[in-house]
Structure formats: C-alpha cells, structure tokens
Amino acid sequence: MLFAGFNVDQGRYSLAAAVAVGTIANLVGSWILYAAGYFGRQEVLAQHGSKFHITPEKLDQADRWFDKWGVWAVFFSRMLPIVRTFISLPAGVARMPFWKFSVATLAGCLPWVLMLTLVGREVGANWVDWKDRLHYVDYAIVAAIAIAGVYFVARRRRSGNEQENKTKPAPEIS
C-alpha cells in the first residue's frame, strides 16, 4: 500500500481508488483463509489436533470466545502487523458468522489501508530512500518472531520435563 500511495502522489490513480482496491483485496484474501479454517476444521482437528493441544473442549471454548469477542478481535487485529494476516484462520475454525467476519474485516482493513496509502503518498519522491530504510523494520519483526518461537519451544520442553519428573518414582535411599 505504500507503493500505491507513491503512485497516488505521481497521479497514476486516485487515493479513493487505491484504498478501495487495497481494502477489497484484503477482504478477498481474508475470505480464503477464513474458508480454509471453516471447511478444514474437522480434518485439522482429527489429524493434527493433538500436536497443537487442540481438544474438542478447547474448540468449543474458542467457539464461545469468538461468539462473544470475535467481531472486536477481527476488527482490531486488522490494524496490527502480522496478526492481521492470521486472524482469519481462527475466525473460520471458530465458525464465526461469515457476514460478521466480513463487516469486521472491511471496517478494520479500511483505516489500515488508508493509513499506509497516505504514508506512501506523503513519502512521494523519497520512495527509494524510505523503502531501503524500512528493511530494518522487517529484520526487527523477523527477530521478534524468532525470539518468541525459541521462548515457546523452551517453555514447552521445560514443562514436559517437569511433568516427566513428577511421574517418575522417587529413588529409594538405603
């Protein structure tokens, strides 16, 4: 969307057209992940549920949570980098009503797309310089994801070792 804003600055198309196309593209892409979660729910649970500690009870709990908070979760997640991409999948798995999902997605994508397009328009002729500087943001995000991944793996291994130690009988002392 930053590049679309640059094109708006160059007069190639209007701000309204860039924002409309970006928002609709976000919506259509979100529908694809939503459908994957919605229609792949049972298959994923049967084949991979135990790997991710997903039980039918936890799925029911997620369904209830999305019934109560799903619209707000989708709306606000659309304005968060990285999270915005993945919220569609759990919304589909939780069987969030499609029309509520679509309205929340549109409402959440619009300010995000507008903001990025406006930033791109303001950058204008300095696009090449800004583009090079934004690579550092990408590196920081990748590093944060890697650190979080290492943390969760270490935490899971630690809790597995603690459970294993609890189930072992204490050694006998003579």
N, C-alpha and C positions, 0 to 999 in steps of 0.2 A: 504494500500500500504506500510505502514511502516513495517508491519509484512512480506509482500512479500520481502521487502528489507532485512530483517533479514534472510529469507530463502535463498536469493541470497548469503548473506555472509556465510551461512552454507553450500553452494554448492548444495542445493537441486534443483535449476534451475538457468538459466542464467538471467542476467539483461534484455537482449532483450526480453526474453520470459515473464518475469514479467510485463514489460512495455507494451508489445503488448496485453497481456490478460487484463490488467487493462484498457487500452485505449479502447479496443473493448467492454469491459463490460460497461464502461462509455457511449459509443455510443449507445449500445442497450438499456440501461436504459433510456437514453435521448429520444430515439425514442418513448418509451412507454408514457412518459409524453407529448411529442410533439403530439402524436396521440390523447391523451385524450383532449388536448386543441383544436386540429384541428377538430376532429369529435364531440366534445361536445360543441362547440362554441354556436350554436343557442339554445340548450337546457339550457345551463347555463345562457345565456342572458335572455331567457324567464322566467325561474324560479327564478333566484337569482340576476339578473342584478340590480334591484332597491336597494337591500340590500347593494351592493358594489358601488352604484352610477355609474353603467355602462349603458350608453345610446348608441343607435346606432351611434350617432355622435362621442362619445368618442371612440367607437370601430373603426370607420373609421379613427380617428386621430391616434390611435395606429397602424393601418394597414399602414398608410403613414409613421409613425416614423420607423416602422420595415422595410419598403421598403428602407428607407434611411440609417438607422443605425443598422439594425438587425444583419448583419454579424459581425460587430465590437462588438455589445453588447453581442452576444453569445460567441464570441472568448474570450473577456476579462473576462466575467462572469465565464467561466470555470476555471479560476485561482483564484477565490475568494471563500473562505469557505462559506458555507450556500447558498449564492446566486447561486453558480454553480449548485445546486440541482434543483432550481426552475425556471431558465430561460427558460427551455424547454416548460413549460406550456404557458407562454405568447407568445412565438415564434409560437407555434401551433395555439393559438387563433388568432393571427395576420396573420395567413396563410402565414408565411414566406416560401419561396420555400424550399422543402424538401432537395434537393441536396445542396443548400447553407447552410442550417442549419447543415447538416451532415458534410460538409467540415469544417465549423467554429467550430463545436463541436470537431472533431478529432484534428484540429490544436490547440485548446485551452486546450484539455484534455492532450495531449501528454506532454507538459512541466510540468504540474501539477503532473501527474502520475510519470514521470521521477524524478522530484524533491523529491517527497515523498519516492519513492523506493530507491533513492540514500541516503537519510537521514536514512532510515531503514537499509540499508546496512552498513553505517558508524557506526550506533549505535551498530550493531552486538551483541556481547556478553553481552552488557549492556542493552539489550532489556527490561528486567523485571523492572529495575530501571527507565528507561525512561518512560515506559508505566504507571507506578504509578505517575510519575511527570506530565504527560500530562492530567491527570484528572482535574487539576486545570484550564487548558485552557478550557475544556468542561464546567466547572462551570462558568467561566467568560463569555463564549458565551451565555449560558442559561440566565445568569443575564442580559446581554445586550439586549437580545431579550425580556425578561420580562419588563425591563425598557422602551424599545421602545413601547411595547404594551400598557403599562399604559399611556405613554405620548400621544399616538394616541387616545386612548379612552377618556382621559381627554380633549384633544383638540376638539374632535368631540362633546362631551357633551357641552363644553363651547360654541362652535359655534352654536349648536342647541338652547341653552338658549338665546344667543344673537339674533337669528332670531325670537324666540318666543317673546322676549321683544319688538322687532321692530314692530311686528304685533299687539300687544295689544294697545288699545287706551289709551291715557294719562288720568289719573284720573282728574276729574273736581274738581276744588278748589272753594268753595263757599265763 
